[in-house]
Amino acid sequence: MTFPTSSLPLPQATLRYLSSLNITHLSDAIPSLPWLECHDESKINCQIDDLPDEHKNVLNDVCSNHLSNPEFISYDSLKKTSSSNPVITFSAQLDSLLMGGISPGEVMEVLGEPNSGASQLCLQLAVDCSIPLEFGGRNCRALIIDCNGDVCETRLKQIARGAFNHLSLVARNEVEKKAVSELSVDKMLGMIDTARCTDYTQLLALIHSISRDCQYGMILIDTVATHFRHEFDDMRQRTNLLASLTNQLHGLCMRFGASLVLVNQVRMTGDGSVVPCLGESWSHTAHRRVLLSKISPDTYTANVMKGEKSGETAKFRVSSRGIRDCNPVTV
């Protein structure tokens, strides 16, 4: 069994320390995960105790409070029980930057200023969850959690129509043509649920409810910072609530294989750097972080700030049909 360290509630200092030892999964540090298989805690402590106290204490806490939970399944089990197909964006350049799309169990944070294309990307991904397996899609339900009140049903239908027309045009064999014949714009839209959250208590309650029995292959929150930036006088309370939210989001990934897309706002630091809102602790929530920027009326850039291909960029455009390449070679 393996548990990616990036998916566990570990502080950045501990993640960096484990990375310096070439440890990317807890099974690398403790090969057989004895606390799950034979409940021999002495074997855990014997190996974790070799680490410095600051990291040993954190790992012991994770072992006792997370991995010992019978509902916390292994990543290996997850891969065997869920589709491994990523959700694509309909831009080959952007998909390449994202290593093929948004994978099951992945948490991706999308940063951007207003009108950066983040909301358009969320709508496109939600629609693309319904792409049939015959086309390499995930064929799963999607949930858009709307914290801003910005989700436009008309725009969502436009994007679904564009995706359906594209699949109809590229279907080449009988299997693909049959899959398209069984699909429709209404069916694609029927696989997308939207939930409006007007404050942080509604958001936390919704995530808690979903965590009991998640039926979604992808959950998109737009924008996660909306109700956490200005509603708190007690910042300690905000930090604790964000930590609880992070743990529940990671649980959705580990237990159900859901992909999470978290749209976040940005702020400028004193040296002019762009960083995500919600503070240092929140910045460790995502496995991948992408910064979107608008460079012309319909053209945008995506820059990977965290994760594989960090520092690389790609361009895409937002058309009436949805997200597409800047120089499309196909319809």
Residue pairs with C-beta under 8 A, 6 or more apart in sequence:
1 27
1 33
1 36
1 37
1 74
1 75
1 76
1 77
2 25
2 26
2 27
2 28
2 74
2 75
2 76
3 25
3 26
3 27
3 33
3 67
3 74
3 75
3 254
4 24
4 25
4 75
4 287
5 15
5 18
5 19
5 23
5 24
5 25
5 26
6 15
6 24
6 287
7 75
7 105
7 107
7 250
7 253
7 254
7 287
8 26
8 62
8 66
8 250
9 62
9 66
9 243
9 246
9 247
9 250
10 18
10 58
10 59
10 62
10 284
11 58
11 281
11 284
12 280
12 283
12 284
13 54
13 55
14 54
14 55
14 58
14 59
15 284
17 51
17 52
17 55
18 24
18 29
18 55
21 29
22 28
23 29
25 75
26 33
26 59
26 67
27 33
29 47
29 48
29 59
30 43
30 44
30 47
30 48
33 67
33 74
34 40
34 41
34 43
34 44
35 41
35 44
35 63
35 67
35 68
36 67
36 68
36 74
44 60
44 63
45 60
48 56
48 59
48 60
48 63
49 56
51 59
66 72
66 247
71 251
71 255
72 251
72 254
72 255
73 254
73 255
75 105
75 254
78 104
78 105
78 254
78 255
78 257
79 104
81 257
82 104
82 105
82 256
82 257
83 104
83 133
83 138
83 139
83 140
83 217
83 257
84 103
84 104
85 104
85 133
85 136
85 137
85 138
86 95
86 98
86 99
86 100
86 101
86 102
86 103
86 104
86 138
87 101
87 102
87 125
87 128
87 129
87 131
87 137
87 138
87 217
87 218
87 259
88 95
88 100
88 101
88 128
88 131
88 136
88 137
89 95
89 98
89 101
89 121
89 124
89 125
89 128
89 316
89 323
90 124
90 128
90 163
90 166
90 322
90 323
90 324
91 314
91 316
91 317
91 323
91 324
91 325
92 325
93 314
93 315
93 316
93 325
93 326
94 302
94 314
94 316
94 323
94 325
95 101
96 314
97 290
97 302
97 304
97 309
97 312
97 313
97 314
98 108
98 288
98 290
99 308
99 309
102 108
102 125
102 218
102 259
102 261
103 259
104 138
104 217
104 257
104 258
104 259
105 253
105 254
105 257
105 258
105 259
106 253
106 259
106 260
106 287
106 288
107 249
107 250
107 253
107 259
107 260
107 262
107 285
107 286
107 287
107 288
108 259
108 260
108 261
108 262
108 286
108 287
108 288
108 289
108 290
109 262
109 263
109 264
109 276
109 285
109 286
109 288
109 289
109 290
109 306
110 118
110 121
110 122
110 261
110 262
110 263
110 264
110 290
110 292
111 118
111 263
111 264
111 265
111 266
111 274
111 276
111 289
111 290
111 291
111 292
111 305
112 118
112 263
112 265
112 266
112 291
112 292
112 293
113 265
113 266
113 293
115 294
116 292
116 293
116 294
116 300
117 292
117 294
117 300
117 316
117 318
118 222
118 223
118 263
118 292
119 150
119 151
119 222
119 263
120 155
120 318
120 322
120 323
121 261
121 292
121 323
122 144
122 220
122 222
122 261
122 263
123 144
123 151
123 152
123 155
123 156
123 159
123 322
124 159
124 322
124 323
125 142
125 218
125 220
125 261
126 142
126 144
126 156
126 192
126 218
126 220
127 142
127 156
127 159
127 160
127 163
127 188
127 192
127 322
128 137
128 163
129 137
129 138
129 139
129 140
129 141
129 142
129 191
129 192
129 217
129 218
130 137
130 139
130 140
130 142
130 160
130 163
130 183
130 187
130 188
130 191
130 192
131 137
131 138
131 139
131 163
131 167
132 139
132 167
132 179
132 180
132 182
132 183
133 139
133 179
134 175
134 176
134 178
134 179
135 167
135 170
135 171
135 176
135 179
138 217
138 218
140 191
140 216
140 217
140 218
141 191
141 192
141 193
141 215
141 216
141 217
142 191
142 192
142 193
142 216
142 217
142 218
142 219
142 220
143 192
143 193
143 194
143 195
143 210
143 216
143 218
143 219
143 220
144 151
144 192
144 193
144 194
144 195
144 220
144 222
145 194
145 195
145 197
145 203
145 206
145 219
145 220
145 221
145 222
146 194
146 195
146 196
146 197
146 222
147 197
147 203
147 221
147 222
147 223
147 224
147 226
147 227
148 222
148 223
148 226
149 196
149 198
150 222
151 194
151 196
151 222
156 189
156 192
157 185
157 189
158 320
158 321
158 322
159 321
159 322
160 185
160 188
160 189
161 185
161 321
162 319
162 320
162 321
162 322
163 188
163 321
163 322
164 180
164 183
164 184
164 185
164 188
165 321
165 331
166 321
166 331
167 176
167 179
167 180
167 183
168 180
169 331
170 176
170 330
171 177
171 179
171 180
193 216
195 206
197 203
197 206
197 227
199 227
199 231
200 227
200 228
200 231
200 241
203 221
203 224
203 227
203 245
204 241
204 244
204 245
207 245
207 248
207 249
207 252
208 248
210 216
210 219
210 252
211 248
211 251
211 252
211 255
214 252
214 255
214 256
214 258
216 256
216 258
217 257
217 258
217 259
218 258
218 259
218 260
218 261
219 252
219 258
219 259
219 260
219 261
220 260
220 261
220 262
220 263
221 260
221 261
221 262
221 263
222 263
223 263
223 264
223 265
224 262
224 263
224 264
224 278
225 264
225 265
225 276
225 277
225 278
226 265
228 238
228 241
228 242
228 277
228 278
229 265
229 277
229 278
232 238
239 279
239 281
242 278
242 279
242 281
242 282
243 281
246 281
246 282
246 284
246 285
249 260
249 262
249 285
250 285
252 258
252 260
253 259
253 260
262 285
262 286
264 276
264 277
264 278
265 276
265 277
266 274
266 275
266 276
266 277
266 291
267 274
267 275
267 276
267 277
268 274
268 275
269 275
274 291
275 283
276 282
276 283
276 289
283 289
286 306
286 307
287 306
287 307
288 304
288 306
288 307
288 308
289 304
289 305
289 306
289 307
290 302
290 303
290 304
290 305
291 302
291 303
291 305
292 300
292 301
292 302
292 303
293 300
293 301
293 303
294 300
295 301
295 315
298 317
298 318
298 319
299 315
299 316
299 317
299 326
300 315
300 316
300 317
300 318
301 313
301 314
301 315
301 316
302 313
302 314
302 315
302 316
303 311
303 312
303 313
304 310
304 311
304 312
304 313
315 326
316 323
316 324
316 325
316 326
317 323
317 324
317 325
317 326
318 324
